[in-house]
Amino acid sequence: MASTMGFMVLIVYTKRGCWWCDDLLSFLRAKSIPFEEREVLSNPTYFKEMVELSGQTKAPTVLIDDKVYADTDKEEIESILKAYL
Protein backbone atom coordinates (compact mmCIF):
# COMPACT_ATOMS: atom_id res chain seq x y z
CA MET A 1 0.00 0.00 0.00
CA ALA A 2 1.52 3.33 -1.07
CA SER A 3 1.72 6.29 1.27
CA THR A 4 -0.49 9.29 0.61
CA MET A 5 2.56 10.97 -0.91
CA GLY A 6 2.76 8.54 -3.84
CA PHE A 7 5.81 6.64 -2.65
CA MET A 8 6.14 3.81 -0.15
CA VAL A 9 9.64 4.37 1.29
CA LEU A 10 11.70 7.49 1.90
CA ILE A 11 14.84 6.89 3.96
CA VAL A 12 17.41 9.61 4.57
CA TYR A 13 20.91 8.51 5.58
CA THR A 14 22.52 11.37 7.50
CA LYS A 15 25.64 12.30 9.45
CA ARG A 16 25.66 14.46 12.59
CA GLY A 17 27.00 17.92 11.85
CA CYS A 18 26.29 17.68 8.12
CA TRP A 19 24.82 20.99 6.96
CA TRP A 20 23.35 19.43 3.78
CA CYS A 21 21.68 16.72 5.87
CA ASP A 22 20.17 19.28 8.26
CA ASP A 23 18.92 21.36 5.33
CA LEU A 24 17.24 18.36 3.72
CA LEU A 25 15.66 17.20 7.01
CA SER A 26 14.30 20.71 7.67
CA PHE A 27 12.76 20.78 4.20
CA LEU A 28 11.09 17.38 4.62
CA ARG A 29 9.71 18.34 8.05
CA ALA A 30 8.46 21.73 6.83
CA LYS A 31 6.58 20.03 3.99
CA SER A 32 5.26 17.28 6.31
CA ILE A 33 6.77 14.63 4.06
CA PRO A 34 7.03 11.30 5.90
CA PHE A 35 10.53 9.84 6.07
CA GLU A 36 12.81 7.71 8.19
CA GLU A 37 16.15 9.17 9.24
CA ARG A 38 19.11 6.80 9.63
CA GLU A 39 22.10 8.50 11.23
CA VAL A 40 25.14 6.58 10.02
CA LEU A 41 27.98 7.81 12.26
CA SER A 42 26.41 6.42 15.43
CA ASN A 43 25.05 3.26 13.80
CA PRO A 44 27.53 1.00 11.94
CA THR A 45 24.66 -1.09 10.54
CA TYR A 46 23.12 1.98 8.88
CA PHE A 47 26.54 3.06 7.59
CA LYS A 48 27.14 -0.35 6.00
CA GLU A 49 23.63 -0.32 4.54
CA MET A 50 24.19 3.14 3.00
CA VAL A 51 27.50 2.07 1.46
CA GLU A 52 25.99 -1.14 0.05
CA LEU A 53 23.06 0.78 -1.47
CA SER A 54 25.02 3.71 -2.87
CA GLY A 55 28.60 2.53 -3.33
CA GLN A 56 29.92 5.56 -1.44
CA THR A 57 30.20 7.07 2.06
CA LYS A 58 28.79 10.58 1.68
CA ALA A 59 25.59 11.97 3.14
CA PRO A 60 22.88 12.78 2.70
CA THR A 61 22.02 9.70 0.75
CA VAL A 62 18.33 9.17 0.06
CA LEU A 63 16.35 6.06 -0.83
CA ILE A 64 12.95 6.69 -2.45
CA ASP A 65 11.29 3.33 -3.02
CA ASP A 66 13.99 1.47 -5.01
CA LYS A 67 15.94 4.52 -6.26
CA VAL A 68 19.10 5.72 -4.50
CA TYR A 69 20.27 9.34 -4.61
CA ALA A 70 23.83 9.41 -3.29
CA ASP A 71 25.56 12.51 -1.90
CA THR A 72 22.47 14.57 -2.69
CA ASP A 73 20.98 17.80 -1.34
CA LYS A 74 17.66 19.51 -0.65
CA GLU A 75 17.33 20.98 -4.13
CA GLU A 76 17.74 17.64 -5.92
CA ILE A 77 15.35 15.80 -3.59
CA GLU A 78 12.80 18.63 -3.77
CA SER A 79 12.86 18.39 -7.56
CA ILE A 80 12.51 14.59 -7.49
CA LEU A 81 9.65 14.66 -5.00
CA LYS A 82 7.61 17.00 -7.20
CA ALA A 83 6.78 13.95 -9.31
CA TYR A 84 5.28 12.27 -6.24
CA LEU A 85 3.39 15.20 -4.70
SULVEN-V865237 format. One record per residue. N is the residue number from 0. SS is DSSP state (H for helix, E for strand, L for the rest). Layout:
<<N	SS> <N	SS>>
This chain:
<<0	L> <1	L> <2	L> <3	L> <4	L> <5	L> <6	L> <7	L> <8	L> <9	E> <10	E> <11	E> <12	E> <13	E> <14	L> <15	L> <16	L> <17	L> <18	H> <19	H> <20	H> <21	H> <22	H> <23	H> <24	H> <25	H> <26	H> <27	H> <28	H> <29	H> <30	L> <31	L> <32	L> <33	L> <34	L> <35	E> <36	E> <37	E> <38	E> <39	L> <40	L> <41	L> <42	L> <43	H> <44	H> <45	H> <46	H> <47	H> <48	H> <49	H> <50	H> <51	H> <52	H> <53	H> <54	L> <55	L> <56	L> <57	L> <58	L> <59	L> <60	E> <61	E> <62	E> <63	E> <64	L> <65	L> <66	E> <67	E> <68	E> <69	L> <70	L> <71	L> <72	L> <73	H> <74	H> <75	H> <76	H> <77	H> <78	H> <79	H> <80	H> <81	L> <82	L> <83	L> <84	L>>
